[in-house]
């Protein structure tokens, strides 16, 4: 159970779900924090604005000459007000204000002072009216403090506005606005976010899990089919390709292509093993027969026949070993070399053969390659041409448009167009052109093409001017050193 749980937590689906949930959670937390800060600043600004409006209304009354005792002050619970003189003494205060912190005076109740008109009596005549005071137009000073109105203590935002009375006295009006409503609103928003965040994250996780599961369902189908193919060993089966034209469909199509290539490779390997076993069985059986006859009748021992069979067996084993190395990707270090060198050496070795070789070296192109393997290509093609030629074999080496071209042709029966690709397959013999005794094992042309391809070139067969077979090797010319 722990292993399964660990696999599930480490699966792509689980990682995608956790990643998406974490990203959404981080985004929501950042967005929520920004919203709370903006809301708090906005509500705080509105609270300060209400305090400022209240302070300016009281200041306007003082500027108009209203006495401290006659001031129309707002409800102390919502907007506690305190008027403080330059000496720090309180001139007026809200009726039910018991304590305050955040203004310019520690006193709460007003002192006995004359009214703003300069006299303690309200019977002054109009002739003695000194005029109208002035309210400061500067931005009010805002502060946060606590005030107790009756028995209720709360936190307020205070705005301080200076005003000059008609009598020339400068006082400061402190008016507060309750911060409880703003803080309650911010708290409600925070609690709502905290309550909704887990639910929203659960929805995101569930949706991501389901969507990822649906997206990965074709992948699971491919995996399950591959597991069954591995167990059954049936490479002819293919994985299902979804209709979604996405990366998963491309993965399934590529997997099927890989299975097809693997099936072809395995079939080729099995055929190669079967053909190699068949080819090895004939010389081994011949050797055994001759040795058994020689053991019973020494006078009938055919030493030349034994040597021929051993040589044939040796060549076949060498060819099989070379093909195995090529299939395994064996690539000896290549070097720059003149192609005419190894070709001339192969022509010289066959100078005393049944059919003479007419060689023409028009150019001496430089190629990147392995001398022994390039010589093997020329030797196999010359042996094939000599085996099927009637009177002559011609060889031409030249350079054409940056390509080294080696042509070898004979005047034999040629290769039918339908068989011009099949002759390069391993262990293939054309019945009308070769026999088992004289035509070898059918590996020469296959080896030649594999070696040419390993050097980045091509080997093709066509019709010679004399009507025989024309083999053409094309290799890239080496660039400057």
Backbone torsions as a table, in degrees:
resi	resn	phi	psi	omega
1	UNK	NA	-39.9	178.9
2	UNK	-65.3	-37.6	179.7
3	UNK	-64.9	-44.4	179.4
4	UNK	-63.3	-42.0	178.3
5	UNK	-62.6	-41.2	177.9
6	UNK	-63.3	-40.2	178.4
7	UNK	-65.0	-40.1	179.8
8	UNK	-65.3	-41.3	179.0
9	UNK	-67.4	-28.8	179.5
10	UNK	-92.5	3.3	-178.7
11	UNK	-74.7	162.4	178.4
12	UNK	-62.3	-38.9	-179.6
13	UNK	-61.6	-46.4	-179.2
14	UNK	-66.6	-41.5	-179.8
15	UNK	-66.1	-40.9	177.6
16	UNK	-63.7	-41.2	179.5
17	UNK	-64.0	-47.9	-179.9
18	UNK	-64.4	-40.4	179.5
19	UNK	-64.1	-46.2	179.5
20	UNK	-63.8	-41.7	179.9
21	UNK	-64.4	-41.8	179.6
22	UNK	-64.6	-41.7	179.5
23	UNK	-64.3	-45.5	179.3
24	UNK	-64.2	-40.0	178.7
25	UNK	-62.0	-45.1	179.1
26	UNK	-62.8	-41.9	179.5
27	UNK	-64.8	-42.6	-179.9
28	UNK	-66.0	-41.2	178.9
29	UNK	-62.7	-44.1	179.5
30	UNK	-64.5	-44.5	179.3
31	UNK	-65.0	-41.9	178.9
32	UNK	-63.2	-41.7	177.8
33	UNK	-62.2	-42.0	179.0
34	UNK	-64.2	-42.5	179.7
35	UNK	-62.9	-43.8	-179.4
36	UNK	-63.4	-43.9	179.8
37	UNK	-64.2	-43.0	178.6
38	UNK	-65.7	-40.7	178.8
39	UNK	-64.6	-42.7	179.4
40	UNK	-63.5	-42.1	179.1
41	UNK	-66.0	-40.5	-179.7
42	UNK	-65.6	-47.7	179.8
43	UNK	-66.1	-37.3	176.3
44	UNK	-63.6	-39.2	177.2
45	UNK	-65.7	-40.2	177.4
46	UNK	-64.6	-39.6	178.1
47	UNK	-64.0	-43.9	176.7
48	UNK	-62.8	-35.5	178.6
49	UNK	-66.7	-39.9	177.5
50	UNK	-63.5	-40.9	177.9
51	UNK	-63.9	-39.9	179.7
52	UNK	-65.3	-42.4	179.4
53	UNK	-60.3	-44.2	179.4
54	UNK	-63.1	-43.4	-179.8
55	UNK	-63.5	-39.1	-179.3
56	UNK	-72.3	-32.1	175.6
57	UNK	-63.3	-44.4	178.0
58	UNK	-66.0	-41.3	179.1
59	UNK	-63.1	-35.9	178.6
60	UNK	-64.3	-38.1	176.5
61	UNK	-62.4	-43.3	179.2
62	UNK	-65.4	-40.0	179.6
63	UNK	-66.4	-27.4	179.4
64	UNK	-80.9	-3.4	177.1
65	UNK	99.7	7.6	178.0
66	UNK	-67.6	134.9	-179.6
67	UNK	-71.0	161.7	-178.7
68	UNK	-62.2	-37.9	-177.4
69	UNK	-72.6	-26.3	-176.8
70	UNK	-94.6	6.9	-178.1
71	UNK	-63.9	138.9	175.3
72	UNK	-91.7	93.7	-176.3
73	UNK	-93.1	143.7	-179.7
74	UNK	-70.8	175.0	178.8
75	UNK	-58.9	130.2	-176.5
76	UNK	-66.4	-29.4	179.4
77	UNK	-63.9	-40.5	-177.6
78	UNK	-87.7	-42.4	-176.3
79	UNK	-138.4	84.6	174.8
80	UNK	-67.4	136.0	-175.8
81	UNK	-125.0	141.4	176.0
82	UNK	-143.6	129.4	178.0
83	UNK	-106.7	122.5	-173.8
84	UNK	-121.0	133.7	177.0
85	UNK	-82.6	179.2	-178.5
86	UNK	-69.0	-22.0	179.2
87	UNK	-84.3	-1.1	178.6
88	UNK	88.8	2.2	-179.4
89	UNK	-91.1	144.1	-178.0
90	UNK	-78.3	128.8	178.6
91	UNK	-94.3	-35.5	179.7
92	UNK	-155.3	156.0	-179.7
93	UNK	-156.5	158.8	176.8
94	UNK	-57.8	150.0	-171.1
95	UNK	-63.1	-43.7	-173.5
96	UNK	-98.7	14.3	-178.5
97	UNK	-73.4	122.2	-178.0
98	UNK	-103.4	-35.6	-179.5
99	UNK	-154.7	150.9	-178.5
100	UNK	-150.7	143.3	178.4
101	UNK	-138.4	120.6	-179.9
102	UNK	129.7	4.2	176.1
103	UNK	-112.7	-175.9	-175.8
104	UNK	-84.3	2.5	-176.9
105	UNK	-136.2	145.4	176.6
106	UNK	-85.9	-14.9	177.5
107	UNK	-72.6	159.7	-179.8
108	UNK	-115.2	-50.6	-177.0
109	UNK	-88.5	150.8	-179.4
110	UNK	-72.5	149.8	175.4
111	UNK	-83.4	167.3	178.8
112	UNK	-81.2	102.2	-178.0
113	UNK	-133.3	158.1	176.8
114	UNK	-68.7	163.1	179.2
115	UNK	-69.2	172.6	-176.9
116	UNK	-66.4	-13.8	178.2
117	UNK	-82.6	-3.6	176.5
118	UNK	99.3	-1.5	-178.4
119	UNK	-134.9	149.2	179.3
120	UNK	-80.1	-2.7	-177.6
121	UNK	-108.1	149.6	177.8
122	UNK	-94.7	8.7	-175.0
123	UNK	-98.3	16.7	180.0
124	UNK	-60.8	143.4	179.8
125	UNK	-79.9	165.2	-179.5
126	UNK	-67.5	-26.1	-178.4
127	UNK	-69.0	-24.4	-178.3
128	UNK	-91.2	3.1	-178.3
129	UNK	-68.6	118.2	-176.4
130	UNK	-76.3	-7.2	-178.7
131	UNK	119.7	-155.6	-175.9
132	UNK	-114.8	141.3	177.7
133	UNK	-77.9	-168.5	-175.5
134	UNK	-138.4	133.7	175.4
135	UNK	-95.4	132.5	-178.4
136	UNK	-62.8	136.3	179.0
137	UNK	-92.2	0.5	179.6
138	UNK	-70.0	159.4	176.2
139	UNK	-63.0	136.1	-178.2
140	UNK	-70.2	152.8	175.0
141	UNK	-83.0	126.3	-177.6
142	UNK	-106.6	138.4	178.3
143	UNK	-147.5	165.6	179.6
144	UNK	-118.2	132.3	-179.8
145	UNK	-153.0	-175.2	-178.7
146	UNK	-119.3	146.9	179.1
147	UNK	-141.5	146.4	177.7
148	UNK	-113.7	115.4	177.7
149	UNK	-111.2	118.1	-169.7
150	UNK	57.1	-115.9	179.8
151	UNK	-110.3	11.7	-176.2
152	UNK	-108.0	123.9	178.2
153	UNK	-108.9	131.5	-178.9
154	UNK	-145.6	169.3	178.2
155	UNK	-97.3	134.3	-175.9
156	UNK	-127.7	157.1	170.5
157	UNK	-102.4	116.9	-175.7
158	UNK	-100.2	138.0	173.2
159	UNK	-115.5	131.4	-177.8
160	UNK	-109.1	119.4	-179.3
161	UNK	-122.7	127.1	178.2
162	UNK	-86.0	143.5	179.3
163	UNK	-144.2	142.9	175.8
164	UNK	-108.0	122.8	-177.3
165	UNK	-74.4	166.3	176.4
166	UNK	-59.8	-24.0	178.6
167	UNK	-82.0	-0.3	178.2
168	UNK	90.4	4.3	179.4
169	UNK	-85.5	134.3	178.6
170	UNK	-102.0	122.6	178.5
171	UNK	-128.1	166.0	178.9
172	UNK	-118.4	129.1	178.9
173	UNK	-98.4	119.7	175.8
174	UNK	-104.2	119.8	177.7
175	UNK	-125.9	135.1	-177.6
176	UNK	-111.0	155.4	173.6
177	UNK	-129.1	133.8	-173.8
178	UNK	-65.6	129.1	177.6
179	UNK	-87.9	-2.2	-175.1
180	UNK	-63.1	-41.9	-178.6
181	UNK	-63.1	-43.5	179.6
182	UNK	-64.6	-43.4	-179.5
183	UNK	-68.0	-35.4	177.0
184	UNK	-65.4	-39.1	178.8
185	UNK	-64.9	-44.0	178.2
186	UNK	-64.1	-42.1	178.6
187	UNK	-62.4	-39.8	178.7
188	UNK	-63.4	-42.6	178.3
189	UNK	-63.6	-43.4	-180.0
190	UNK	-63.4	-44.0	179.1
191	UNK	-65.1	-36.7	178.0
192	UNK	-65.4	-41.2	178.5
193	UNK	-65.4	-44.2	-179.9
194	UNK	-64.3	-33.6	178.6
195	UNK	-75.4	-35.7	-177.1
196	UNK	-84.7	-22.2	-177.3
197	UNK	-60.8	-50.0	179.2
198	UNK	-60.5	-38.3	179.7
199	UNK	-65.5	-43.7	179.9
200	UNK	-65.2	-40.7	178.1
201	UNK	-65.3	-36.4	177.1
202	UNK	-64.3	-39.9	178.0
203	UNK	-64.8	-44.1	178.6
204	UNK	-61.1	-44.8	179.9
205	UNK	-62.8	-43.3	-179.0
206	UNK	-65.4	-44.0	179.8
207	UNK	-64.8	-43.3	178.9
208	UNK	-62.9	-41.1	178.9
209	UNK	-61.5	-45.5	-178.3
210	UNK	-68.9	-42.7	-179.6
211	UNK	-65.5	-43.3	178.8
212	UNK	-64.9	-38.2	178.0
213	UNK	-62.3	-43.2	179.3
214	UNK	-66.7	-39.3	-179.6
215	UNK	-67.7	-33.5	-176.7
216	UNK	-91.8	-1.1	179.6
217	UNK	-60.4	-43.0	175.8
218	UNK	-62.6	-34.0	178.1
219	UNK	-64.6	-40.9	177.7
220	UNK	-64.0	-38.0	177.2
221	UNK	-63.8	-41.1	177.4
222	UNK	-63.5	-44.1	-179.8
223	UNK	-62.7	-44.1	-179.3
224	UNK	-63.8	-40.7	179.6
225	UNK	-66.9	-39.9	177.4
226	UNK	-63.7	-38.3	177.7
227	UNK	-63.4	-40.7	178.3
228	UNK	-68.0	-37.6	177.2
229	UNK	-63.6	-39.8	179.6
230	UNK	-64.5	-42.1	-179.5
231	UNK	-69.7	-43.9	-177.1
232	UNK	-78.9	-24.5	-177.7
233	UNK	71.7	18.9	-178.3
234	UNK	-97.0	97.4	-178.2
235	UNK	-77.4	-5.2	177.6
236	UNK	-77.6	-16.2	179.1
237	UNK	-75.9	156.7	-179.4
238	UNK	-131.8	153.7	179.7
239	UNK	-81.8	152.5	179.6
240	UNK	-70.8	138.2	177.9
241	UNK	-104.6	117.3	-179.2
242	UNK	-68.6	162.8	-179.2
243	UNK	-86.2	2.0	-173.7
244	UNK	-76.5	6.6	176.3
245	UNK	36.9	43.4	178.9
246	UNK	-120.6	-165.9	-177.5
247	UNK	-63.7	-32.8	179.1
248	UNK	-66.5	-40.8	177.1
249	UNK	-64.2	-39.3	177.2
250	UNK	-65.3	-37.5	177.4
251	UNK	-63.1	-43.7	179.5
252	UNK	-64.4	-41.7	179.2
253	UNK	-64.5	-41.9	178.2
254	UNK	-65.1	-37.4	177.2
255	UNK	-62.4	-41.1	177.9
256	UNK	-65.2	-38.6	176.4
257	UNK	-63.3	-40.1	178.1
258	UNK	-64.5	-41.3	177.9
259	UNK	-63.5	-39.8	178.6
260	UNK	-64.0	-44.0	178.4
261	UNK	-64.4	-39.0	178.8
262	UNK	-66.6	-40.4	178.0
263	UNK	-62.4	-43.7	178.8
264	UNK	-63.8	-40.5	-179.8
265	UNK	-65.4	-43.2	179.3
266	UNK	-65.2	-42.3	178.1
267	UNK	-62.3	-40.7	178.6
268	UNK	-65.4	-40.6	179.6
269	UNK	-65.0	-42.1	178.3
270	UNK	-64.7	-42.1	176.9
271	UNK	-63.5	-38.2	178.9
272	UNK	-63.9	-43.0	179.4
273	UNK	-64.2	-42.4	179.7
274	UNK	-64.7	-45.1	179.8
275	UNK	-65.6	-40.1	179.1
276	UNK	-64.2	-40.8	178.0
277	UNK	-62.3	-40.9	179.2
278	UNK	-65.1	-43.3	-179.4
279	UNK	-66.6	-37.5	179.8
280	UNK	-73.4	-28.0	-177.2
281	UNK	-66.6	-36.1	-176.8
282	UNK	-64.8	-54.2	179.5
283	UNK	-66.0	-33.2	178.3
284	UNK	-66.8	-42.1	177.8
285	UNK	-64.5	-39.3	178.6
286	UNK	-63.9	-43.2	177.9
287	UNK	-61.8	-43.1	-179.5
288	UNK	-63.4	-42.6	-179.5
289	UNK	-61.9	-46.6	-178.6
290	UNK	-64.8	-37.9	179.3
291	UNK	-68.7	-37.0	177.7
292	UNK	-66.8	-40.2	176.9
293	UNK	-64.7	-41.5	-179.4
294	UNK	-66.0	-33.6	178.5
295	UNK	-67.0	-37.0	-179.8
296	UNK	-83.2	-34.6	-178.1
297	UNK	-135.2	85.2	-177.3
298	UNK	-55.5	-30.4	-177.5
299	UNK	-69.3	-14.8	-179.9
300	UNK	-96.5	9.1	-177.8
301	UNK	-64.7	122.5	179.3
302	UNK	-103.5	91.3	-176.5
303	UNK	-65.7	-40.8	-179.7
304	UNK	-62.2	-41.1	178.0
305	UNK	-64.2	-39.8	176.9
306	UNK	-62.9	-42.6	179.2
307	UNK	-63.4	-42.5	179.7
308	UNK	-61.7	-43.1	179.6
309	UNK	-65.7	-39.4	178.6
310	UNK	-65.4	-42.0	178.8
311	UNK	-63.3	-43.7	178.0
312	UNK	-61.4	-41.8	178.3
313	UNK	-65.2	-38.4	178.8
314	UNK	-64.8	-45.6	179.1
315	UNK	-63.0	-41.7	-179.7
316	UNK	-63.3	-43.0	178.4
317	UNK	-62.9	-39.5	178.3
318	UNK	-65.2	-40.8	178.3
319	UNK	-64.4	-43.6	179.4
320	UNK	-62.9	-40.3	178.3
321	UNK	-64.4	-40.8	179.2
322	UNK	-64.9	-43.2	177.9
323	UNK	-62.9	-38.9	178.0
324	UNK	-62.8	-39.6	178.6
325	UNK	-67.2	-39.6	178.6
326	UNK	-64.0	-45.2	-179.9
327	UNK	-63.8	-31.0	179.7
328	UNK	-79.7	-0.9	178.7
329	UNK	83.5	23.9	179.2
330	UNK	-68.7	118.5	-178.9
331	UNK	-130.3	95.0	176.6
332	UNK	-61.7	155.6	179.7
333	UNK	-58.9	129.8	178.8
334	UNK	-92.4	155.7	177.7
335	UNK	-144.0	162.5	177.5
336	UNK	-72.0	131.3	179.3
337	UNK	-151.8	155.5	175.6
338	UNK	-82.0	122.2	-173.4
339	UNK	-66.4	-25.6	-178.1
340	UNK	-64.8	-26.5	-177.6
341	UNK	-61.2	-62.3	-179.8
342	UNK	-63.9	-30.7	178.9
343	UNK	-67.7	-43.8	178.0
344	UNK	-59.7	-39.5	-179.0
345	UNK	-63.6	-39.9	178.9
346	UNK	-68.9	-37.0	176.6
347	UNK	-64.6	-41.6	-179.3
348	UNK	-62.9	-37.5	-179.4
349	UNK	-65.4	-23.7	-177.2
350	UNK	-105.9	19.8	-178.7
351	UNK	-63.8	-32.0	-177.7
352	UNK	-99.7	22.2	-178.1
353	UNK	-77.7	179.7	-178.0
354	UNK	-65.8	-36.2	-178.9
355	UNK	-118.9	125.6	179.6
356	UNK	-68.6	152.5	178.8
357	UNK	-107.9	120.9	177.2
358	UNK	-95.0	106.4	-175.0
359	UNK	-104.0	137.5	177.6
360	UNK	-131.7	113.2	-179.7
361	UNK	-105.4	89.2	-177.7
362	UNK	-75.7	-32.5	177.3
363	UNK	-137.1	168.5	175.5
364	UNK	-128.0	74.5	-174.8
365	UNK	-68.3	147.2	175.1
366	UNK	-92.7	133.3	179.6
367	UNK	-133.3	162.0	172.6
368	UNK	-97.0	119.0	-177.4
369	UNK	-173.0	-177.2	178.0
370	UNK	-103.3	117.4	-173.9
371	UNK	-54.8	-44.5	-177.4
372	UNK	-63.8	-38.2	-178.7
373	UNK	-76.2	-35.6	175.1
374	UNK	-67.1	-35.9	175.6
375	UNK	-65.2	-35.8	178.5
376	UNK	-65.0	-36.6	177.4
377	UNK	-62.2	-50.9	-180.0
378	UNK	-62.2	-40.6	-179.6
379	UNK	-64.3	-44.2	179.5
380	UNK	-63.1	-41.1	-180.0
381	UNK	-68.8	-38.5	177.4
382	UNK	-66.0	-41.2	178.6
383	UNK	-63.4	-40.4	179.6
384	UNK	-65.4	-43.4	179.7
385	UNK	-65.0	-42.2	-179.9
386	UNK	-65.7	-31.8	-179.1
387	UNK	-67.8	-31.9	-174.5
388	UNK	-107.2	-6.4	-176.8
389	UNK	-76.5	152.2	174.3
390	UNK	-89.2	-51.9	-174.9
391	UNK	-130.3	-25.2	-172.9
392	UNK	-153.6	154.9	173.3
393	UNK	-128.1	130.5	-179.3
394	UNK	-114.5	140.9	179.6
395	UNK	-129.0	132.7	178.5
396	UNK	-131.9	131.6	176.6
397	UNK	-123.7	124.3	179.2
398	UNK	-149.9	174.1	176.3
399	UNK	-117.0	128.0	-178.4
400	UNK	-130.3	114.7	174.6
401	UNK	51.9	49.1	177.8
402	UNK	75.1	18.0	179.9
403	UNK	-130.1	132.9	174.9
404	UNK	-81.8	125.5	-175.8
405	UNK	-119.0	123.3	176.7
406	UNK	-118.1	117.9	179.8
407	UNK	-115.4	131.6	178.3
408	UNK	-130.2	120.8	-178.0
409	UNK	-132.3	161.1	179.0
410	UNK	-136.2	173.1	179.8
411	UNK	-107.5	30.5	-179.0
412	UNK	-85.6	-157.7	-177.1
413	UNK	-73.2	-14.2	-180.0
414	UNK	79.2	-177.2	-178.4
415	UNK	-118.5	124.5	177.5
416	UNK	-59.0	146.1	-178.8
417	UNK	-56.1	-33.5	-178.7
418	UNK	-69.3	-19.2	-175.9
419	UNK	-107.8	6.4	-172.6
420	UNK	-73.4	-14.8	171.6
421	UNK	-101.9	-31.8	-177.2
422	UNK	-67.2	-29.1	-177.1
423	UNK	-67.2	-16.1	179.0
424	UNK	-88.8	-0.9	174.8
425	UNK	-78.8	156.6	-175.5
426	UNK	-75.5	140.0	177.7
427	UNK	63.0	27.1	178.0
428	UNK	-99.3	130.8	175.6
429	UNK	-128.7	139.9	173.0
430	UNK	-87.9	123.1	-171.6
431	UNK	-58.2	-37.4	-176.6
432	UNK	-84.6	-3.9	-177.1
433	UNK	-115.9	-26.5	-176.5
434	UNK	-137.5	158.9	171.6
435	UNK	-124.7	165.1	-178.6
436	UNK	-64.8	-34.4	-176.3
437	UNK	-75.9	-36.1	-174.1
438	UNK	-106.1	-21.0	-172.6
439	UNK	-91.9	1.8	179.9
440	UNK	77.8	-162.6	-175.8
441	UNK	-93.7	-1.3	-178.4
442	UNK	80.3	29.0	-179.2
443	UNK	-112.0	-13.6	-173.5
444	UNK	-60.8	-51.0	-178.4
445	UNK	-69.7	-34.5	177.0
446	UNK	-63.4	-43.3	177.8
447	UNK	-63.7	-42.9	-178.7
448	UNK	-60.1	-46.3	-179.3
449	UNK	-65.9	-41.6	179.7
450	UNK	-61.9	-39.9	179.4
451	UNK	-68.2	-40.1	178.6
452	UNK	-64.1	-43.2	178.2
453	UNK	-63.7	-36.2	177.7
454	UNK	-63.9	-23.3	177.5
455	UNK	-94.9	9.2	178.2
456	UNK	79.7	19.0	-178.2
457	UNK	-114.5	-169.0	-180.0
458	UNK	-133.4	152.0	176.0
459	UNK	-132.7	120.4	-179.9
460	UNK	-130.4	165.5	178.8
461	UNK	-129.6	140.5	177.3
462	UNK	-142.0	-154.8	-178.3
463	UNK	-107.5	129.8	179.4
464	UNK	-78.8	158.2	177.6
465	UNK	-57.2	-31.5	179.6
466	UNK	-80.6	-2.7	-179.8
467	UNK	99.3	-8.5	179.5
468	UNK	-84.4	-158.2	-179.1
469	UNK	-92.6	139.4	176.8
470	UNK	-119.3	111.5	177.3
471	UNK	-99.3	130.9	-176.5
472	UNK	-125.2	122.4	176.7
473	UNK	-105.9	130.4	177.2
474	UNK	-124.0	123.7	-179.3
475	UNK	-126.6	141.9	177.4
476	UNK	-67.1	137.5	177.6
477	UNK	-75.8	138.3	-179.2
478	UNK	-68.5	141.1	178.0
479	UNK	-74.8	-177.9	179.0
480	UNK	-63.1	146.1	-177.4
481	UNK	-67.5	NA	NA
